Amino acid sequence: MSDTATMNHGPALGRRAFLKVSALAGGGVAIAATLPVAARAMAQGAPAELNAFITINPDNTITIIGKNPEIGQGIKTMLPMLIAEELDADWDTVSILQGDTNAAKYGPQLAGGSFATPMNWMPMRQTGAVARQMLLAAAAQRWGVDVASLSTRPSVVVHEASGRSATYGELAGDAAMMPVPDMASVPLKDAADFRIIGTPIGGIDSPKIVRGEPIFGVDTQLEGMVYAAFERSPVFGAKLLSANTEAAKAEPGVIDAFVIEGNGNPTELVDGVAVIASNWWLANKARAKLDVQWDNAEWASHSSAKYDEDARTFMAGGNPQEVFSAKGDAESAFASAAKVVEGEYSYPFLAHVAMEPMNCTALMKEDGSIEMWAPSQTPQGGQGAVAQYLGITPDKVTVHITRMGGGFGRRLNNDYMVQVAAIAKQMPGTPVQLIWSREDDVRSDFYRPAGWHKLSAALDEDGKLVGLKDHFVTWDIDGGAFNPAVMPANEFPFNYVDNVSYAMTKMPTAVPMGALRAPTSNAIAFVFQSFLDEVAQAQGKDLPTLMLELVEGAEAEPDTMGFVGPQPGFKPQRLRDVTTKVMQMAEWGKPVAEGHALGFGYYWSHQGYFAEVVEASLNDRNQVVVHNVWVAGDVGSHIINPYGALNQVEGSVIDGLGQALQLAVEIEGGAVKQSNFHNYQLPRMPMTPQIHVEWVLSDHSPTGLGEPALPPVIPALTNALHALTGKRVRDLPIDTSKLV
């Protein structure tokens, strides 16, 4: 029986889906699978089709289009694996090409939210299965046999009874003429027959990266190209008053310098000055001659220290602006509590600092259209923003998606695309490459929001958690469809405590904020899992025990409708399974080396369930040393590419440890104090622990891995340090002077 008959595997191709088939010169065939997206997406004006393209050449090689942007998460390899599996292709003959931005052909193209796997698990498989069925039909017609008598082996159709066989390349021309089968009737492979899904496969671009081949956005080279640097105010919210463009133009190699006026949307284009030169180093150097004057208005007085002072004053006052989520009667629960546990927690702004700084290349054409080479996580959003800025229709904006040297959410914003479009508009016919310096990148980010929480827990006479309160101090910003400065209304353990009140106070700021890997979760997990560890200690137990007790006997929560279709509700059994697994892996409860301690953390985010244990110590310089991290993850029924999956988990753990130990963006005078890697130090190889990863396979659709492994490692570390020193880590990054 096919695995699809026994479990829910997400969006499937239905009767309304269809294939576009076209014969290639020389006898090949190109197959484009097209399917409708959720009706709600159509109603909201979102793209209505999602396409995956297969080209089978006469020489039996196969080309598969990777539709989504590749930021190092492995999606350019993984999605074609799904197609190739059901096509029964010989992977050694498959090549993968990056698709350009095209909503009509591909539907949503994005890298963010760990959406790619749940969005494409079934559609990509069905795309390959339909193509295989058409090849079988072509062979049956050629040989005059029943399709049911045929089978395939990698890239070959076989008729066992007669001993005949034909390669896909030999059949491709005939397959192009075959009727398109009904999607619903096309069988999928049984999981036991998978050859490609579940096989460790290296990244398709990895050999090129090792050889230093030009595949990233910053590698784009066009004939006659010039280079641009963009000077903007270091103070967020400032307006341009004046700039000495003539002085900049007098510098060696400088071609031009001119003012760019912002469009009123700080997520797209702010006031600045463009300097154009024959190479980027000269353009960047000439910025020093601009002598730019800014109107910083009120924002120059803002600082991290003042934000912290104000936030703690709000929390001490005990009068939040609003209660945004509540159940039961929290006040009564606290009034009658036998014991109250309290704790204040905070976390700082964080920058993304992808290894490849922001960049984009654009060519404004004489006919008013523009062609762009963009390392964007949301290229369709950038296409729309550029079209709106230039006053043209999106079809006049051609966007080639380049590979990215990291994104982590920074490239969800397309300000650099609009910036280069504004520059290219002034230079029609000349390709322009805009490159940000590292200082630009650190100081002109969309930061992970800072936040403050005052939590209280009410315990009854039996030590049971009967009430929970959180006063969350955050930011008064308009986050649009996604506001990074909020927390979920049902943040765990909301549904498992009888009386809860989550309240919020907002502060004004001009600091731009956005999504950073595991947005919201990367901060909230630290706060709530650390505080629940406090609660568990007050109960005389450990955090894993408390977590298991909280969900004991609980039923699975219902699914809801989300961006990619049905959004699975929280499943307590999956929490239990990963918690139990990681406790076994780490031998939780057994003695550890002298001077070492273990800490536990759990979190559910982006549809993934992860429980993690950290083993840590302090060295003779009072520095934190992380020795081991054990990770148990449940992301569904299959690990599509074990290499890619392991890379994502290991990277998430290292990212999380870096955030916990040493990363913080500080605001001084309305601007970011940090500027480069010397004062924003990313984790390095010597601090990387042994990371042990095991999977808990469950009867659920596979989900993404770019984000959910990060959040639990931070509280697992801080809880380990409490077990080691008896001191609570309440503020990030960790200040070890407070642990002695």
Buried (B, 14 or more C-beta within 10 A) or exposed (E): EEBBEEEBBBBBBEEEBBBEBEBBEEBBBBBBBBBBBBEEBEEEEBBBBBBBBBBBBBEBBBBBBBBBBBBBBBBBBBBBBBBBBBBBBBBEBBEBBBBBBBBEBBBBBBBBBBBBBBBBBBBBBBBBBBBBBBBBBBBBBBBEBEEEBBEBEBBBBBBEEEEBBBBBBBBBBBBBEBEBBBBEEBEBBEBEEBBBBBBEBEBBBEEBBEEEEEBBBBBBEBEEBBBBBBBBBBBBBBBBEEBBBEBBBEBEBBBBBBBBEBBEEBBBBBBBBBBBBBEBEBBBBBBEBBEBEBEBEEBBEBBBEEBBEBBBEBBEEEEBBEEBBBBBBBEEBBEEBEEBBEBBBBBBBBBBBBEBBBBBBBBBEEEEBBBBBBBBBBBBBBBBBBBBBBEBEBEBBBBBBBBBBBBBBBBBBBBBBBBBBBBBBBBEEBBBBBBBBBBBBBBBBBBBBBBBBBBBBBBBEEBEBBBBBBBBBBBEBEBEEBBBBBBEEBBBBBBBBBBBBBBBBBBEBBBBBBBBBBBBBBBBBBBBBBBBBBBBBBBEBBBBBBBBBBBEEBEEEEEEEBBBBBEBEBBBEBBBBBBBBBBEBBEBEEEBEEEBBBBBBBBBBBBBBBBBBBBBBBEEEEEBBBBBBBBBBBBBBBBBBBBBBBBBBBBBBBBBBBBBBBBBBBBBBBBBBBBBEEEBEBBEEEBBBEBBBEBBEBEBBBBBBBBBBBBBBBBBBBBBBBBBBEEBBBBBBBEBEEBE
